[in-house]
Amino acid sequence: MLSLYARVALSGPGIVASRDARAYWSALESCDLQQAAEAFCLRSEARRPPRSRFSPMSGALVACMDHDCLWFARCIGEANHRSFVAFLLCAEAVLCLPLAGLIDTLPTLGADLVRHWPSALPPLGEGGAVALVRLAVLFATVKLILVVWVTVLLRDQLRGIWHNVTTVEAIDWLRRSDVPRPTPARGPSAEWSEFAPHDAGSLRNVVAFLRGRRSIEARRRRPSQHVAQAVGMRTNGIATSTAV
């Protein structure tokens, strides 16, 4: 577990180092800002590979960036994302196994301490045994909080791997709406295509993640009939409002 933590904290997230200032400024002069932003990163002046994002923590463009992690003081990108998920799996196991044993023995722990420790360790007495039981309960509560926190993080990471959606992509999808909205159901719908445009099937998504090729194999799903209808309705609405 410590080796995985060190691997995540010390390894790079996959920084895109191909800075091309001449091509960047040439693109700005020859087209509008929106088209230039799609081809280049406006902060690092590097060519933008598919699904890359600028990381404020790394100060550079990161390939298939997932998020900036405060606990590692490191950006989680394509290069160290697998080590990050492996660390979460190990942390879940390390926290759950001792906690399960402690919860199983906690009901009889207090009675055993009060019964045996006054004679075995007279300086502690009954008050010391009660204090130790309280410490064990506090320890179990803290571990339970950590288990819940790590479980939520691991669930979100595994769900993102299964659907081929990074954390920053999911956050961007939520920010496109003024009101909170739940994750759409997986299927041939315009809402799902907007939420997970790189979804190529669960097996392919997992294989691409394990091989570290999510940015290389990134591809847009072909717009389904639902997407075309949604785009057509939106276009007709804009045209109607313009005519009015």
C-alpha positions in Angstrom: 0.0 0.0 0.0 2.8 2.4 0.8 4.6 1.5 -2.4 1.4 2.3 -4.3 1.1 5.7 -2.5 4.7 6.5 -3.3 4.2 5.5 -6.9 1.2 7.8 -7.3 2.7 10.7 -5.5 6.1 10.5 -7.3 5.1 9.5 -10.8 3.9 12.0 -13.4 0.3 12.1 -14.5 1.2 12.0 -18.2 2.1 15.6 -19.2 1.7 16.6 -22.8 5.0 18.3 -23.5 4.7 19.1 -27.2 4.6 22.9 -26.9 4.4 24.5 -30.3 4.1 28.3 -29.8 4.5 29.1 -33.5 1.7 26.8 -34.6 -0.4 28.1 -31.7 -0.2 31.7 -32.6 -0.6 30.9 -36.3 -3.8 29.1 -35.4 -5.0 32.1 -33.4 -4.3 34.5 -36.3 -6.0 32.3 -39.0 -9.2 31.3 -37.2 -11.4 32.2 -34.3 -10.6 31.6 -30.6 -13.0 28.7 -30.3 -11.4 26.7 -33.1 -8.0 27.4 -31.7 -9.0 26.3 -28.2 -10.2 23.0 -29.7 -6.8 22.3 -31.3 -4.5 23.9 -28.7 -4.4 24.4 -24.9 -4.7 28.2 -24.4 -2.6 28.0 -21.2 0.3 25.7 -22.2 0.2 26.5 -25.9 0.5 22.7 -26.6 -1.5 20.8 -29.1 -4.5 19.3 -27.3 -4.8 15.5 -27.7 -8.2 13.9 -27.3 -9.6 14.1 -23.7 -6.6 16.1 -22.4 -7.1 18.9 -19.8 -5.0 21.6 -18.2 -4.1 20.7 -14.6 -3.6 23.7 -12.3 -1.8 21.5 -9.9 0.7 20.3 -12.5 0.7 23.6 -14.4 0.6 21.7 -17.7 -1.6 19.9 -20.1 -2.3 16.3 -18.9 -3.4 13.4 -21.1 -6.8 12.0 -20.1 -6.8 14.0 -16.9 -9.1 12.6 -14.2 -8.8 15.1 -11.3 -6.3 17.0 -9.1 -5.9 15.0 -5.9 -5.2 17.1 -2.7 -4.3 13.9 -0.7 -1.5 13.1 -3.1 -0.7 16.7 -4.1 -0.6 15.3 -7.6 -2.7 15.4 -10.7 -4.3 12.0 -11.6 -3.9 11.4 -15.3 -3.5 8.6 -17.7 0.0 7.7 -16.5 -0.8 7.2 -12.8 -4.6 6.6 -12.9 -4.2 2.8 -12.6 -1.9 3.1 -9.6 -4.4 5.4 -8.0 -7.2 2.9 -8.4 -5.0 0.1 -7.1 -4.2 2.2 -4.1 -7.9 2.7 -3.4 -8.5 -1.1 -3.7 -5.7 -1.8 -1.2 -6.9 0.9 1.2 -10.4 -0.6 1.1 -9.0 -4.0 2.0 -6.7 -2.7 4.7 -9.5 -0.8 6.3 -12.3 -3.3 6.0 -10.5 -6.5 7.3 -9.4 -5.2 10.7 -12.7 -3.2 11.1 -14.7 -6.4 10.6 -12.7 -8.2 13.2 -13.0 -5.3 15.7 -16.8 -5.0 15.3 -17.1 -8.8 15.7 -15.2 -8.8 19.0 -16.4 -5.4 20.4 -19.5 -6.7 22.2 -17.5 -9.1 24.4 -14.4 -6.9 24.7 -15.7 -4.8 27.5 -17.0 -7.7 29.6 -13.7 -9.6 29.2 -11.6 -6.5 30.2 -13.7 -5.8 33.3 -13.6 -9.4 34.3 -9.9 -10.2 33.8 -7.9 -7.0 33.9 -8.5 -5.9 37.6 -6.7 -9.0 38.8 -4.2 -9.2 36.0 -3.3 -5.5 35.9 -4.3 -3.9 39.2 -3.0 -0.4 38.3 -5.6 -0.1 35.5 -8.6 -1.4 37.4 -12.1 -1.2 36.2 -11.8 2.5 35.1 -8.8 1.7 32.9 -10.7 -1.1 31.2 -13.7 1.2 30.5 -11.3 3.8 29.0 -9.8 1.2 26.8 -13.2 0.1 25.5 -14.0 3.7 24.8 -10.8 4.1 22.8 -11.6 1.0 20.8 -15.1 2.4 20.0 -13.5 5.7 18.9 -11.0 3.8 16.8 -13.8 1.7 15.1 -15.8 4.9 14.4 -12.8 6.6 12.7 -12.1 3.6 10.7 -15.8 3.3 9.7 -15.7 6.9 8.4 -12.6 6.2 6.4 -14.1 3.0 5.0 -17.2 5.0 3.8 -15.1 7.7 2.3 -12.8 5.3 0.4 -15.8 3.2 -0.7 -17.4 6.3 -2.3 -14.2 7.3 -4.1 -13.6 3.7 -5.3 -17.3 3.4 -6.5 -17.0 6.6 -8.5 -13.7 5.5 -10.0 -14.9 2.1 -11.0 -18.1 3.5 -12.5 -16.0 6.0 -14.5 -13.8 3.1 -15.8 -16.9 1.0 -16.7 -18.5 3.9 -18.6 -15.2 5.5 -19.9 -15.9 8.8 -18.2 -13.3 10.8 -16.2 -14.1 12.8 -13.1 -13.6 16.2 -14.8 -15.8 15.1 -17.7 -18.6 14.1 -15.3 -18.2 17.4 -13.5 -18.4 19.3 -16.8 -21.6 17.4 -17.7 -23.2 18.5 -14.4 -22.2 22.1 -14.9 -24.0 22.3 -18.2 -27.3 22.2 -16.4 -28.6 24.9 -14.1 -30.4 22.4 -11.9 -28.9 19.2 -10.3 -29.6 16.1 -12.5 -28.8 12.4 -11.9 -26.5 10.3 -14.0 -28.5 9.2 -17.1 -29.4 5.5 -17.7 -27.0 3.8 -20.1 -28.5 3.3 -23.5 -29.0 4.8 -27.0 -30.1 8.2 -25.9 -29.0 11.8 -26.5 -28.5 12.4 -22.8 -26.2 9.3 -22.4 -24.2 10.2 -25.5 -23.7 13.7 -24.0 -22.6 12.2 -20.7 -20.4 9.4 -22.0 -19.4 10.2 -25.6 -16.3 7.9 -25.4 -18.3 4.8 -24.2 -17.3 1.9 -26.5 -18.8 -0.9 -24.4 -17.9 -2.0 -20.9 -15.2 -4.6 -21.9 -13.4 -2.2 -24.3 -13.6 0.6 -21.7 -11.9 -1.6 -19.1 -9.3 -2.9 -21.5 -8.4 0.7 -22.7 -8.0 1.8 -19.0 -5.8 -1.2 -18.1 -3.6 -0.7 -21.2 -3.4 3.1 -20.5 -4.7 3.9 -23.9 -7.9 5.9 -23.2 -6.5 9.0 -24.8 -5.1 7.1 -27.8 -8.3 5.2 -28.5 -10.6 8.1 -27.7 -13.3 8.3 -30.3 -16.7 10.0 -30.5 -19.7 7.7 -30.7 -21.7 8.1 -33.9 -24.7 10.2 -33.2 -27.7 8.0 -32.7 -31.2 8.7 -33.9 -32.0 10.2 -30.5 -29.1 12.6 -30.7 -30.1 13.7 -34.2 -33.6 14.3 -33.1 -32.4 16.3 -30.1 -30.1 18.4 -32.2 -32.8 18.9 -34.8 -35.3 20.1 -32.2 -32.7 22.4 -30.7 -31.9 23.8 -34.1 -35.5 24.3 -34.9 -36.1 26.0 -31.6 -33.2 28.4 -32.2 -34.5 29.1 -35.7 -38.0 29.8 -34.5 -36.8 32.2 -31.7 -34.6 34.0 -34.3 -37.5 34.4 -36.7 -39.7 35.7 -33.9 
